[in-house]
Amino acid sequence: MNLLEPNTIPEIHHNFKLNKQSLNAEDLRTLSYELIKDGEVFEQEIGQFLLDWLDDKDFIYVKTSGSTGKPKKIKILKRHMINSALATGEFFKVKEKTTALLCLPATYIAGKMMLVRAMVLGWKLDVVPPKMNPLDAVYKQYDFCAMVPLQLDNSLNRLHLLKKLIVGGGVISENLKTYVQDIDTKIYETYGMTETVTHIAARRINPKKKEPKAFKVLPNIKLSVDDRNCLVIKAPQLSDQIITTNDIVELITYKKFLWKGRFDNVINSGGVKMFPEEIETKLQKLILQRFIITSLPDDALGEKLIMIIESEHKHSSYNTLGEDIQKLEDLTRYECPKEIYFLPQFVEANNGKIQRKKTLALLIENLNA
């Protein structure tokens, strides 16, 4: 199945079911037209993708989320999507007859790939609306599901309905990781992007045995770093190009890595390079609201480390925040914010991710007002 030729319609696995219906290619086309005509918006998106999947083109267009740049449409080969599905099946041991739940929109690659995995691997896939609390109307157990962190946060009391869960599309907070430690569901944080056809690596965030916090790559993928220490991905079964990212990593082996942060976000303060994402991880235990670590120009240091908290005003609970931060043992003196600011609302991308540069620009605008 991974040798899909141009002008060939992808094969549908004989065990594939969608919402309890066994469907071949012709059945899927009929269903897709019905969804587009009479379905809700999320169902229309599913129907349109299925029609694209079942045409005789060897590619589809996929929209990027825009969280690290301007949203754009990119072309992805169907054979690469099939290979990604096969790699997921092998890595997570979710192959034929897996029961799975789709609660992500088919707008982006993550939702599309849940459908592809089901059709390629022979899953029994059920669909629910892609809302913040997708498990609220679910009353049966599933082998596999994919969510974004916000959905996980709103599903903690019903995670017993899932055996394995992958979470992507954003950073999982340290507080949220703490909440899931005693949950039986195997929960994995994933690393990937549209260009790599969703995840190319994963790490379990609630292991029974203590393990290193390294991402482990899926089959047939090799890693290296460039002169910036940014991750370089060689995955010939997923992309015809070698992909150079802006993610700074610590490469443990060519199969394992630790994620440090985005190259775009690195702060050089007085000659000391710091990774905002790492600092945020250390500070999450102190702050309930959303916040970011960023910087402002400084005559002496070049860049001055600051914190912006998403809040209408400074709560009394934050009166001692500066002192509490300095008491943290795993935080160096360089990583302590020089100033703490408050903004009523952060600037977000369409997928809910914080747009750091635009949020900082909004703060500067407010300070200069």
ROFINU-888728 format. One line per 5 residues: number of its first residue (from 1); their letters; for each residue x, y, z of C-alpha. Coordinates in nm, 2 decimals. Each point is the difference from the previous one (the first is absolute). Example, Ala and Ser with C-alpha at 12.3 -4.5 7.8 and 13.67 -1.06 7.14 Angstrom:
<nodes>
1) as) 1.23:-0.45:0.78 ~ 0.14:0.34:-0.07
</nodes>
This chain:
<nodes>
1) mnlle) 0.00:0.00:0.00 ~ 0.30:0.24:0.04 ~ 0.08:-0.02:-0.37 ~ -0.29:0.21:-0.12 ~ 0.04:0.09:-0.36
6) pntip) -0.13:0.33:-0.16 ~ -0.36:-0.01:-0.12 ~ -0.08:-0.29:0.24 ~ -0.28:0.02:0.26 ~ 0.13:-0.11:0.34
11) eihhn) -0.12:-0.33:0.12 ~ -0.25:-0.02:0.29 ~ 0.08:-0.27:0.25 ~ -0.27:-0.27:0.01 ~ -0.04:0.04:0.38
16) fklnk) -0.05:0.38:-0.01 ~ -0.32:0.13:0.17 ~ -0.11:0.36:0.04 ~ -0.27:0.06:0.26 ~ -0.07:-0.38:0.01
21) qslna) -0.05:-0.02:-0.38 ~ 0.22:-0.22:-0.21 ~ 0.09:0.21:-0.31 ~ 0.18:-0.06:-0.32 ~ 0.12:0.29:-0.23
26) edlrt) -0.34:0.04:-0.17 ~ -0.18:0.00:0.33 ~ 0.23:0.26:0.13 ~ -0.06:0.22:-0.30 ~ -0.38:-0.02:0.05
31) lsyel) 0.04:0.08:0.37 ~ 0.23:0.29:-0.07 ~ -0.25:0.16:-0.23 ~ -0.27:-0.04:0.27 ~ 0.23:0.16:0.26
36) ikdge) 0.08:0.29:-0.22 ~ -0.36:0.06:-0.08 ~ -0.17:-0.06:0.34 ~ 0.27:-0.02:0.26 ~ 0.13:0.24:0.26
41) vfeqe) 0.31:0.20:-0.08 ~ 0.24:-0.26:0.14 ~ -0.18:-0.27:-0.19 ~ 0.02:0.20:-0.32 ~ 0.37:0.03:0.05
46) igqfl) 0.03:-0.38:0.04 ~ -0.21:-0.06:-0.31 ~ 0.22:0.24:-0.21 ~ 0.32:-0.17:0.12 ~ -0.13:-0.35:-0.08
51) ldwld) -0.09:0.11:-0.35 ~ 0.35:0.15:-0.05 ~ 0.15:-0.33:0.14 ~ -0.21:-0.21:-0.24 ~ 0.08:0.20:-0.32
56) dkdfi) 0.27:-0.12:-0.24 ~ 0.25:0.27:0.09 ~ 0.31:-0.12:0.19 ~ 0.00:0.30:0.24 ~ -0.23:0.22:0.21
61) yvkts) 0.04:0.36:0.11 ~ 0.03:0.05:0.38 ~ -0.03:0.32:0.19 ~ 0.27:0.08:0.26 ~ -0.11:0.13:0.34
66) gstgk) 0.19:0.33:-0.02 ~ 0.13:-0.04:0.36 ~ 0.37:0.05:-0.11 ~ -0.06:0.21:-0.31 ~ -0.27:0.11:-0.25
71) pkkik) -0.25:-0.27:-0.07 ~ 0.04:-0.15:-0.34 ~ -0.11:-0.30:-0.22 ~ 0.26:-0.26:-0.07 ~ -0.01:-0.31:-0.23
76) ilkrh) 0.03:-0.34:0.17 ~ 0.03:-0.32:-0.19 ~ -0.26:-0.27:0.09 ~ 0.27:-0.27:0.02 ~ 0.18:0.21:0.27
81) minsa) -0.33:0.01:0.19 ~ -0.04:-0.38:-0.03 ~ 0.36:-0.05:0.11 ~ -0.06:0.22:0.30 ~ -0.31:-0.20:0.09
86) latge) 0.20:-0.33:-0.02 ~ 0.27:0.15:0.22 ~ -0.25:0.11:0.26 ~ -0.16:-0.35:0.00 ~ 0.34:-0.16:0.06
91) ffkvk) 0.13:0.25:0.26 ~ -0.32:0.01:0.22 ~ -0.10:-0.36:-0.08 ~ -0.34:0.11:-0.13 ~ -0.06:-0.20:-0.31
96) ektta) -0.29:-0.20:-0.14 ~ -0.34:0.02:0.17 ~ 0.11:0.28:0.24 ~ -0.30:0.20:0.14 ~ 0.08:0.37:-0.04
101) llclp) -0.17:0.33:0.07 ~ 0.03:0.31:-0.22 ~ -0.05:0.32:0.19 ~ 0.22:0.23:-0.20 ~ -0.12:0.21:-0.30
106) atyia) 0.09:-0.13:-0.34 ~ 0.12:0.36:-0.09 ~ 0.36:-0.08:0.09 ~ 0.24:-0.29:-0.04 ~ -0.07:-0.15:0.34
111) gkmml) -0.37:-0.06:-0.06 ~ 0.06:-0.11:-0.36 ~ 0.26:-0.26:0.11 ~ -0.24:-0.16:0.25 ~ -0.22:-0.08:-0.30
116) vramv) 0.29:-0.12:-0.21 ~ 0.12:-0.23:0.28 ~ -0.34:-0.15:0.03 ~ -0.03:-0.06:-0.37 ~ 0.35:-0.13:-0.04
121) lgwkl) 0.03:-0.21:0.31 ~ -0.36:-0.13:0.02 ~ -0.12:0.18:0.31 ~ -0.35:0.04:0.14 ~ -0.02:0.38:0.01
126) dvvpp) -0.28:0.20:0.17 ~ -0.03:0.37:-0.04 ~ -0.12:0.26:0.26 ~ -0.01:0.38:-0.03 ~ 0.35:0.16:0.04
131) kmnpl) -0.08:0.19:0.32 ~ 0.20:0.08:0.32 ~ -0.16:-0.29:0.19 ~ -0.03:-0.27:-0.27 ~ -0.05:-0.29:0.24
136) davyk) -0.31:0.15:0.17 ~ -0.24:-0.19:-0.23 ~ 0.22:-0.32:-0.02 ~ -0.11:-0.31:0.19 ~ 0.22:-0.28:-0.14
141) qydfc) 0.37:-0.07:0.01 ~ 0.24:0.06:-0.29 ~ 0.35:-0.14:-0.07 ~ 0.13:0.33:-0.15 ~ -0.07:0.37:-0.02
146) amvpl) 0.18:0.33:-0.09 ~ -0.06:0.33:0.18 ~ 0.15:0.35:0.05 ~ 0.10:0.10:0.35 ~ -0.31:0.20:0.07
151) qldns) -0.22:-0.31:-0.08 ~ 0.21:-0.21:0.24 ~ -0.03:0.26:0.27 ~ -0.38:-0.01:-0.03 ~ -0.02:-0.38:-0.02
156) lnrlh) 0.19:-0.11:0.31 ~ -0.30:-0.16:0.18 ~ -0.09:-0.21:-0.30 ~ 0.35:-0.12:-0.12 ~ -0.08:-0.35:0.12
161) llkkl) -0.19:-0.03:-0.33 ~ 0.32:0.01:-0.20 ~ 0.28:-0.26:0.01 ~ 0.26:0.21:-0.20 ~ -0.01:0.37:-0.06
166) ivggg) 0.24:0.21:-0.21 ~ 0.01:0.38:0.07 ~ 0.14:0.25:-0.25 ~ -0.05:0.35:-0.14 ~ 0.14:0.18:0.31
171) visen) 0.21:-0.04:0.31 ~ -0.15:-0.20:0.29 ~ 0.04:0.19:0.32 ~ 0.19:-0.14:0.29 ~ -0.31:0.03:0.22
176) lktyv) -0.20:-0.20:-0.25 ~ 0.27:-0.27:-0.01 ~ -0.02:-0.02:0.38 ~ -0.38:-0.06:-0.02 ~ 0.04:-0.30:-0.23
181) qdidt) 0.27:-0.19:0.19 ~ -0.23:-0.24:0.17 ~ -0.23:-0.06:-0.30 ~ 0.01:-0.34:-0.17 ~ -0.04:0.15:-0.35
186) kiyet) 0.34:0.00:-0.18 ~ 0.04:0.36:-0.09 ~ 0.26:0.11:-0.25 ~ 0.12:0.35:-0.09 ~ 0.08:0.02:-0.37
191) ygmte) 0.25:0.20:-0.21 ~ -0.07:0.08:-0.36 ~ -0.14:0.24:-0.25 ~ -0.20:0.02:-0.32 ~ 0.31:-0.05:-0.21
196) tvthi) 0.08:-0.33:0.17 ~ -0.36:-0.12:-0.03 ~ -0.07:0.04:0.37 ~ 0.22:-0.16:0.27 ~ 0.34:-0.14:-0.07
201) aarri) 0.08:-0.06:0.37 ~ -0.17:-0.05:0.33 ~ 0.06:-0.03:0.38 ~ -0.22:-0.15:0.27 ~ -0.08:0.26:0.26
206) npkkk) -0.15:-0.23:0.26 ~ 0.23:-0.30:0.00 ~ -0.02:-0.26:0.28 ~ 0.38:-0.01:0.02 ~ 0.20:0.31:0.01
211) epkaf) 0.15:0.06:-0.34 ~ 0.20:0.28:-0.17 ~ -0.22:0.28:-0.14 ~ 0.14:-0.06:-0.35 ~ -0.21:-0.02:-0.32
216) kvlpn) 0.05:-0.33:-0.19 ~ -0.04:0.00:-0.37 ~ -0.23:-0.22:-0.21 ~ 0.13:-0.27:-0.24 ~ 0.21:0.10:-0.30
221) iklsv) 0.09:0.35:0.12 ~ 0.35:0.13:0.07 ~ 0.10:0.31:0.19 ~ 0.29:0.24:0.01 ~ 0.06:0.37:0.09
226) ddrnc) 0.13:0.30:-0.20 ~ 0.25:0.26:0.11 ~ -0.28:0.17:0.21 ~ -0.07:-0.33:0.18 ~ -0.34:0.00:-0.17
231) lvika) -0.15:-0.34:-0.09 ~ 0.04:-0.14:-0.35 ~ -0.23:-0.27:-0.10 ~ 0.07:-0.26:-0.27 ~ -0.32:-0.20:-0.07
236) pqlsd) 0.00:-0.11:-0.36 ~ -0.33:-0.19:0.05 ~ -0.17:0.32:0.12 ~ 0.17:0.27:-0.20 ~ 0.21:0.02:-0.32
241) qiitt) 0.19:0.28:0.17 ~ 0.23:0.01:0.31 ~ -0.19:0.22:0.25 ~ 0.20:0.26:0.19 ~ -0.20:0.13:0.30
246) ndive) 0.04:0.30:0.23 ~ -0.03:-0.22:0.30 ~ 0.31:-0.01:0.22 ~ 0.06:-0.35:0.14 ~ 0.25:-0.20:0.20
251) lityk) 0.06:-0.31:-0.22 ~ 0.05:-0.30:0.23 ~ 0.03:-0.25:-0.29 ~ -0.11:0.01:-0.36 ~ -0.33:-0.14:0.13
256) kflwk) -0.06:0.21:0.32 ~ 0.01:0.37:0.08 ~ -0.10:0.25:0.26 ~ -0.19:0.31:-0.12 ~ 0.14:0.33:0.13
261) grfdn) -0.20:0.26:-0.18 ~ -0.04:0.20:-0.32 ~ 0.31:0.17:-0.15 ~ -0.22:0.30:-0.08 ~ -0.07:0.05:0.37
266) vinsg) 0.35:-0.03:0.15 ~ 0.09:0.29:0.22 ~ 0.36:0.13:0.02 ~ 0.02:0.20:0.33 ~ 0.35:0.13:0.08
271) gvkmf) 0.15:-0.28:-0.21 ~ -0.19:-0.28:0.17 ~ -0.24:-0.19:-0.24 ~ -0.32:-0.11:0.16 ~ -0.30:-0.20:-0.13
276) peeie) -0.34:0.15:0.10 ~ -0.18:-0.33:-0.03 ~ 0.24:-0.17:0.24 ~ -0.04:0.29:0.25 ~ -0.38:-0.02:-0.03
281) tklqk) 0.00:-0.37:0.08 ~ 0.19:0.08:0.33 ~ -0.24:0.28:0.09 ~ -0.33:-0.17:-0.08 ~ -0.04:-0.13:0.36
286) lilqr) -0.03:0.36:0.12 ~ -0.24:0.16:-0.25 ~ -0.36:-0.11:-0.08 ~ -0.07:0.24:-0.29 ~ 0.16:-0.03:-0.34
291) fiits) 0.34:0.18:-0.02 ~ 0.30:0.03:-0.22 ~ 0.37:0.08:0.05 ~ 0.13:0.25:-0.25 ~ 0.23:0.30:-0.01
296) lpdda) 0.02:0.38:-0.04 ~ 0.30:0.20:-0.13 ~ 0.24:0.10:0.27 ~ 0.30:0.24:-0.02 ~ 0.22:-0.21:0.23
301) lgekl) -0.11:-0.36:-0.07 ~ -0.11:0.04:-0.37 ~ -0.31:-0.20:0.09 ~ -0.18:0.01:0.34 ~ -0.19:-0.31:0.10
306) imiie) -0.36:0.07:0.09 ~ -0.32:-0.19:0.07 ~ -0.35:0.09:-0.13 ~ -0.30:-0.15:0.18 ~ -0.34:-0.02:-0.17
311) sehkh) -0.22:0.19:0.25 ~ -0.22:0.31:0.02 ~ 0.21:0.12:0.30 ~ 0.25:-0.10:0.25 ~ -0.16:-0.24:0.26
316) ssynt) 0.10:0.03:0.36 ~ 0.13:-0.36:-0.03 ~ 0.28:0.13:-0.22 ~ 0.13:0.25:0.26 ~ 0.28:-0.23:0.10
321) lgedi) 0.04:-0.17:-0.34 ~ 0.34:0.16:-0.06 ~ 0.13:-0.13:0.33 ~ -0.15:-0.34:-0.06 ~ 0.17:-0.03:-0.34
326) qkled) 0.34:0.08:0.15 ~ -0.05:-0.28:0.25 ~ -0.04:-0.27:-0.27 ~ 0.30:-0.24:0.03 ~ 0.00:-0.10:-0.37
331) ltrye) 0.00:0.36:-0.13 ~ 0.33:0.18:-0.05 ~ 0.03:0.37:0.09 ~ 0.01:0.08:-0.38 ~ -0.34:-0.17:-0.05
336) cpkei) -0.18:0.22:0.25 ~ -0.21:0.26:-0.18 ~ 0.11:0.36:0.06 ~ -0.35:0.13:-0.04 ~ -0.35:-0.15:0.01
341) yflpq) -0.28:0.15:-0.21 ~ -0.37:-0.07:-0.05 ~ -0.21:-0.01:-0.31 ~ -0.38:-0.06:-0.01 ~ 0.02:-0.23:-0.30
346) fvean) 0.29:-0.16:-0.20 ~ 0.00:0.00:-0.38 ~ -0.08:-0.35:-0.13 ~ 0.03:-0.19:-0.33 ~ -0.31:-0.17:-0.14
351) ngkiq) 0.08:-0.32:0.19 ~ 0.02:0.18:0.33 ~ 0.38:0.01:0.03 ~ 0.15:0.31:0.15 ~ 0.17:0.23:-0.26
356) rkktl) 0.30:0.12:0.20 ~ 0.13:0.28:-0.22 ~ -0.35:0.15:-0.05 ~ -0.07:-0.03:0.37 ~ 0.32:0.18:0.09
361) allie) -0.08:0.27:-0.26 ~ -0.34:0.05:0.16 ~ 0.17:0.04:0.34 ~ 0.25:0.26:-0.14 ~ -0.29:0.18:-0.16
366) nlna) -0.18:0.01:0.34 ~ 0.31:0.12:0.18 ~ 0.05:0.28:-0.25 ~ -0.36:0.11:0.01
</nodes>
